[in-house]
Amino acid sequence: FTLVLFAETLNVMIFYVSAQLVDNFTRASSLLEQKEVLYFWGGLFLLVSLGNSLLYRLSGFTAIRWVIKFHKEGYADLYEYLTKHSHTYFTDRFAGSLSNKISNAVDSGAGLMFQLLWTFFSEFIGLTVTLVLFFMIDFRIGMTLLCIFVGVLAFNIVAVQKRRPLVVTYAAASSKSRGEGVDVITNISAVRQFSQRKFELGRLDRIYADRATKDIAQSMFGEWIMVANTFFAIAMTGIILVLLYLLLAQGTMTAGTLVLVLALLGRVGYMFITVGQAMNRFIREYGNMEEGLAEILQPHEIVDVAGARALETRKADIVWKNVTFEYGGNTVFENFNLIIESGQRIGLVGHSGAGKTTFVSLLLRQHELQKGAIEIDRQDISQITQDSLRAHIAVVPQEPLLFHRTIRENIAYGNPEATDEEITEVAKKAQAHEFIMALEKGYNTLVGERGIKLSGGQKQRVAIARAMLKDAPILILDEATSALDSESEVEIQKALHILMEGKTVI
């Protein structure tokens, strides 16, 4: 900001130096005096121009780290906040849309920083210096510029506030369109299997048409703002030219003054247009930022209590005490009680929708109870940190959750500190080593998004190996062998019996 302050001051002073050069040159009575004027004021012109350029470049070098640091920390902070949302929050939203909202917020925030520094602040300094020079030339010229600028500023503030709802609406439509596009790509197999490509393309076309309509509305509003700013600039130029004519009639006008006023007039007229454009960009960036942050920064549904301690397990017994839980208006559990002894293996059996998955979600504290408590080793899970709770539970879900990373990385997710030997060992126990080595890149094979390159059984074996590597005292198997053929299932069940030793198993 300091560098821009001095750079923009010198930028306007270039016009003053030019005016002085013209006045002194026309007053010179000899060739020698004209040369002296050119040497002094011409040299000063070069120095001021050089100083202006150097200071602006220095401000750029200084701000690069500032803006990049903003990007780095902005993404890190927002993703950290996003990952603390509840399970329900993510089930109700598109992953692609959430990612787009974070990008909108951070990128638009950086855009606002650029505009603040190199447009609004620099133009404010330029206008201030210009006003001083105009008042030095003639009070009426200075007052004209001041009054018109106040009017332009007031108009633009009111106009962009009226445009803001249009921009926010467009930003929401943009996020939705990207989220829908990602959803189609993610489920491209289903689209092909049901021959619904034309249907999905038509649906996307309607969504993008809606986005375009909202974009046109906010963009056209911005163009009308620019038309008004152009009118202000022309009106200002006309009024000041009339005042210049009056000064000329009074005999107080010099060639240098004429050069200075005309140059500054051109600059101020351009500034009105520039500020109008900047205000349009500002409100668009602000709208994108507001729309993104409004979705991301909603209050967390599940938070650690103040002073929450880490879970400590000795036996890993689980007790449900009078648990009542409602979801979507339906009562899933009402005054439910259950004691699972340490090292005990229990099976949950019931028809679809009976609450088996909800049971697991509540144990992982992905939802808050309406009443009652769940305790592990006599520690209420609502009073301990969520991370420590989940660190003590290994889950093999019915649908394996794999990252688009290597097989090695996916298995090591159970214990990032594991050695290659440990990873290979659990892969062998999970009957995964043989098919992994048959792949061209072995453990370094990328599995594709959500493990799409692997079969259902292969994904399940990787998930089982990952749970084995985690070696948590509580193990949850959610139909963990459902995707396997009967031969593999027998082999993996042997490995699961080894895995279950000394653990509390559901």
N, C-alpha and C positions, 0 to 999 in steps of 0.2 A: 504493500500500500504506500509506503514511503517512497519507493522507487517510482511508482506510477504518478504520485503527487508531483515530484520534480520533473519527470519526463513530460507530463501533459502541460505543465507550466511553461517549459521550454518550447513545447510544440506551438503554443499560442504566441509566445514571445518572438517566434520566427517572423510572424506578420509585423510585429512592432519594429523589429530590426529592419525589415524590408522597407517599411514606411520611412524610417529615419534615413536609410540609405538614399531613397528617392528625394526626400526634402533637402538633405545636405548636398546631394549631387547637383540639384537644380539651383541651389544658392551659390555654389562655388563659382568664383569669378575668373578662375584661370585653370589651365590644364593641370598644373601642379596640384592645385587644391582638389580637383576632381579625382586625381590619382590617389591623394591622401584619403579622401572619402571612401574610395573603392577598397583601398588596403584595409582601413580600419573597420568600416561597417560590413564590407564583404567578408573579411576575416572573421568578424564576430558572427556573421550569418552562418559560416561554415562551422564554427565552434558550437553554436547553439544547436544546429542541425545534428552535428555529431553527438553532442551530449544527449539530445532527445532520443536518438537511435540507440545509443549505448545503454541508457537508463531503461528503455523499454525492453531491450534484449535481456538485461540483467533481471528485470522483473519476471520475464519468461523463465529464465533458468532457475530463479528462486521458487517460482510457483509450481514448476513441474513436480518437485518432490511433495509439495503441499497437496496437489490434486491427486497424485498417485497414491499417497498415504491415505487420502480420503477414500479412494476407491477400495484399497486393500481393507481398511478398517470398516468401511461401510458394508461391504459384502460379508465380512467376518461377523460383525455385530448382528446383522439382520438374519443371517443363517443360524447364528447361535440362538437368537430369540425364537426363530421359526421352529427349530427342532425341539423346543420346550413345550410346544402346543400338544394338546391331548390327541388321543387316537381318533376321537370323533371329529376333531377339526380337520384332519387329513382325509377322512373318509368322505367328507362333504365337498372336497375341492379337487380341482385338477392340479396335478403336479406341475405340468407345463405352465399353467396360469400363475401359480405361486412363484415359480422361477422367473417368469416374465415380470411379475410385480416387483421383485427384488431388483432386477436389472433396471427397470424403469425408475425406481426410487434412487438408486445409487448413481446411475448415469445422468439422470435429470438433476440430482443434487450437485454433481460435478459441473454440469452445464450452468447451473445458477451461480456457482462460484466464479466461473469464467466471466459471466455477464456482470456480476457484481464488481469484479476487479477491473476488467478492461473495457466495460461499456458504461455502466452507471456511475462508478466512482470517477473514472477518467473523464467522462463527459461532464460530470458535475464540476470537476476542477477546471476543465476547459471553459465552461460557461462562466464560472466565477471570475477567472482572469479576463475573459472577454467583456463581462459587465464592467469591471474596473476600467478597462481601456475605453469602453464606450462612454462611461460617465466622465472620463478625463477629456474626451473629445467634445461631448455636449450632453448636458443633463437630460434633455428631452430624448435623445437617442438611447441613452442608458435606461430610462424609465420605460420607453417603448418595448425594448427587449425584455426587461424584467416582467412587465405586465403580460406580454404575450406568452412568455415562458411559463408563468404561473398558470395561465389559462390552459396551455398545452398539457402541463403536468396534471392539473385537476381533471381535465377531460380524459386523459389516458388512464388515470387511476380508476375513474368511474367505469370507463369502457371495458377495461380488462376484468374488473370485478363482475360485470355482466357476462363476459365471455367465459369466466371460470367454470360455471356449471356445464357449459357445452364441452369444454375440454375434459373435464372429469368424466362425463358421459362417454366421450370418445375413447378415453384411456381405458375405461372399463370394457367397452366393446372390443378394443384391441387386445386386451389380456384374454378375454373370452375366446376370441378367434384363434389365438395362438394355442390356448389350452385345448380347444376342440381339435385343432390340427394335430397336436401331439397325441391326443386320445385315439384318433383314427390310425396314426402310424403305429402306436403301441399295440393296437388290436387289429393289425393288418391281416393276420391269419384268419380271424373271424370274418372280416370283410370279404375275403376271397372265398372262404368256405361257403358263405351264404349268398355269394354273387351279388353283393350289395355295393359294389364300387360306384355305380351311377347314383345310387341313393345317397351315399356319403358325400360324393362330389357335389350333388345338388344341395344337400344340407349345408356344406361348407360355403357354397356359392351364396346362399341366402344370408349366412352369418357374415361373410365378407361384404356383401351388399349393404347390410345394416351398418357395419363399421364404416364403409365409404360414405353413407348418408350422413352419419354423425360427424365424420371428418370434414365433409364439405360444409356443414353448418358452422362449425367452429372456425374453419379456414376463411370462409366468406366474411364472417364477422370481423376477423382480423384484417382483411383487405379493406373493409369500410373504415376501420380505424386509421389505416395508412392514408386513405383518401383525405380524411379530415386533417391529418397532420400535414399533408402536402398543402392543403388550403391555408393552414396557419402559417406555414413557411412563406408562401407567396404573399399573404397579407402583410406579414412583418417586413418583407423585402420592399413592398410598395410604400409602406408608411415611412420607412427609414430613407428611401430614395427621395421622398418629398422633403424630409427634413434636411437631407444633404443639399437639395436645391435651394432651400432657405439659407443654409450656411454659405452657399456659393453667392447668393444674392447679397448677403451681408458683407461679403469680401473676406470672410474668416476661413475659407477653405483653402488648404494647400494640396499639392499633388500627393504628398506623402499621406495626408489624412484620407484623401480619396482612395488611395491604394489600400490603406489599412482597413477602412470601413467596408469596402467592396470585398476584400479577402475574408474578413471576419463574417460578413453577411453570408457569403457562400458557405463558410464553415458552419455557421449557426443553422442555416437552412438545411444543410446536410445532416446536422446533429438532430434536428427535429425528426427527420425521416429515420435516422439511425435509432434514436431513442424509441420511436414508435415501433420499429421492427423488433428492437430489443424487448420492449414491453410485451409484444405479441409472443416472442420466443419464451420470455420469462413466464407468462401465464400458462403456456403450453407445458413447459418443463415443470412448473409448479403443480399443474393439474395431474401430470403423470406421477409426480412424486407423492402427491396427496392420495391419489387413488391406490397406489401401491402400498403406502404405509398404513392406510386405513384398514386394509385387509390383513397385513402382516402383524401390525402392532395391536391386535385385539388382546384383551387380558387373557392370561393363561388360565385354563380351567383347572389344571392340577398343578399345584406348587408345593415345594417343600416348606414345612412349617419353620418358623424362626428357631434357630438352634437345633435343627434336625441332625441327628447323629447317623453314622454309618451302621448298617446292619452287621451284627456279629452273630455267627451261627456256631453252635457246638453240636447240636443234635439234628437241627433242621426239621423239627416237628411243626405242623401247620394246624391252626385252630381257627375255625369260623364261628363267631359268636353273634347269634341273632342278626344275621345279615339280611337287610332288605335293600333291594336294588330294582329301580324302574328304568326302562329305556324305551324311548319312543312311545310313551303312554302305556306300555305294557309292564306288568310286574313280573320280573324274571325270578327273583328270589324274595321270599317273605319270611322273616324270622328263621333263616336257614342256619343250622348248626352242623358242624362236622369237625371231627378230630382225626388228623392223619399223623400217626406216630412216626417218629424218626426211623428211617430205613424201611418204612412200609411202602408197598406197591399197591396202588388202588386203580381200578378202572372206572371211568365214567361212561355210562351207557344210556342212550336215550335217542328219541327220534329227532329229526332235524328241527332246530328251533327250540329244543328243550332247555338250552342254556349251557351246553358243554363249552362252547367257545367263550361265552361270557364269563364262565367260571375261571378260565385261564386269564382272560383280560383283567378281571378283578384282582386276581392273585398278582398280576404284573403291575397293578395299580394304573391301568390305562383309563379307568373311570373312577369316579368318587362314589362311595356308598351313600345311600340316603339314611341308613341306620345300621348300627352294629359295628363290628370290627373284625379284621383278619390279622392274626398274629403268627409270627414265625419266631420260635424259641422265646415266646412270651413278649415279643416286641411288636407293637402295633405298627403295621406297615405304613400307616398314614403319618407316623411320627418319625420315620427314618427317611434318608435321602432316596430318591427314586433310582439314581444311578447305582447305589450300593445294593438296593433290593434286586434290581435286574441282573447285577453282576453275580448274584448267588443262584440264579435260575437259568438253566439251559433249556432251550425250546427247539424241538424238531417239528416244524409245522406241516400240515397236510400239503400245502403248496409252498415249496422251498423258495426262500427269498435270496436270490443271488445278485451280486453286483456285476456290472459289465467290466470285470477285471479278470485276472488270470485265475485258474483253478487254485493255484497255490495261495493267492491272496484271499480267495473266498474261504478256504479251509482255515487259514491263519486268522480269520476274523474272530474265531473263538478265543485266540490267544496270540496277539500280534508279536509277542516276544518269542514265540515258538521257533525252534530250529527246523531246518529242512528234514532232519532225521525224524523229529517228532511228528511233522506233518505227514511224512511218508508212512510212519507207523500207524497213525489213526486212519489213514486212507486204506491201508491194508485191512485193518479191523472192520472197516465199513464196506469192504468188498469193492472199493473204488479204484484201487491202485492199478489193477489190470487194465481197465478201460482207459484210464488216464494215460498210461504208458503207450497205449495203442494209438493215441492221437499224435499228430505230426510234431507238436511242440510240447507234448507231455504236460507237466505241471504248469508250464508257461503259456498254455492255451487260453485265449480269451473266450469267455463263455457266452458273450453277447448280452444284449439288454435283457435283464430278468432271466438269464441263463438259457436264452432261446436256442443256442447251438447244441444244447444237450437234451437227451430224452428225459422223460419224466422220472424214470428210474435212476438215471445218472445224476440228475439234479438232487434227488432225494438222498443218494449215497453221499454226495458232497456235503449236504446239510447235516447228515448224521455224523460225518467225520468232523465237521466243525463243532458240533455239540460235544463230541468226545474230547476234543482238544480243549474246550472250555473247562471241563471237569468241575462243574458247579455242584454243590451239595443237593440241589433240588433239580429234578429232571422232568420235563413235560414232553410227552410224546403224543402229538395230535395226529392220530392215524398215520404214524411215521412210516409205515411200510405199505401204505395203500397203493403207491405208484409202482411197486416192484412186482416182478414175476415171482411165481411160487418158489423157484429154485433159489433165487437171490434172497427172497424173504427168509428162507430157512437159515441161510448163512448169516444174514445180518442180525437175525434174532439171537444167534449165538453171540455176536459182538455186543448186542444190546444188553444181554445178560451180564457180560463183563462190565459194560459201562454202568449198569444199574447197581453194582455192588457197593454197599455202604451209602447209598443215596436214597432220598425220599423221592418216589416216582409216581407220577400221575399219568 
